[in-house]
């Protein structure tokens, strides 16, 4: 019986063939058809490491797959490092998370189910941001932040408060991406407040993180801060906070971030 | 088994080795080759001879290495699948079923 890792070399070769031969894509689709339960995780690995067209072919194959169990498994795989920020996996992750969000029953009274649902919403929003579906990303991230806020209020747990802060952080980035800078700033401040109130170790580092990220801010934001534009009249460091939040540990919405599979 | 057929059969065996990232030892090579339709009714001695031929020609880090450089190996695999080598997918990925 071949294991998941045993099939990685074959899928890698087939993906490379498909990169060079137009007909190779058809063979790759044929290789996945009827085998997704067995090779799904390996296909995700190959998509991240070898690149297209594996991600596109896998995403198309997943849309025909009936069993939700596979999608739950792949959502976990796509959400882990080093796949979390892989742009090659964007279409796969979106196909997976769409099905996950559709498949989970609405059980907001069950905290664990709600926690998982919120994570999927947050991840889908981040992936949508990655592929340029900005308005849809804002919608997902806003809903994730809203539900996580309610969850954190119910449970009072540090994990849920930090989850809420993460969703706000990603929402701030998405809102900035759709051009709503003022709104992004407001949400960014709420994220900072949520982090500070989360009791997380990160909270203690907020001032230091804000300072050390100053040199890493995008030129656009730096320019506004030092160039005397409209942003210069705002309270000092406000844009810094938004910029820093992009680099927050669970900032899954970093578009154009380092892609482990981008070789 | 004519010469032309033998060369083609060895090609398919090497394509299988390429998809499997090579064969670790003689036993694995023979076992894998015997799963190919074209070797399934051949005497074990014949298959073992083919395995040794592959080892002597393509042995390296593994008892039989994948065909290198990669581009050649990929070209070989593509050609074999185009020639009806769908069994290569079953042998390396497992049989397709109704799971999707």
Interface residues (C-beta under 8 A of the other chain):
Chain A: X2 X6 X7 X9 X10 X11 X13 X14 X16 X17 X20 X21 X23 X24 X27 X30 X31 X33 X34 X35 X36 X37 X38 X39 X61 X62 X64 X65 X66 X67 X70
Chain B: X18 X19 X20 X21 X66 X70 X71 X73 X74 X77 X78 X81 X82 X86 X89 X92 X93 X94 X96 X97 X98 X99 X100
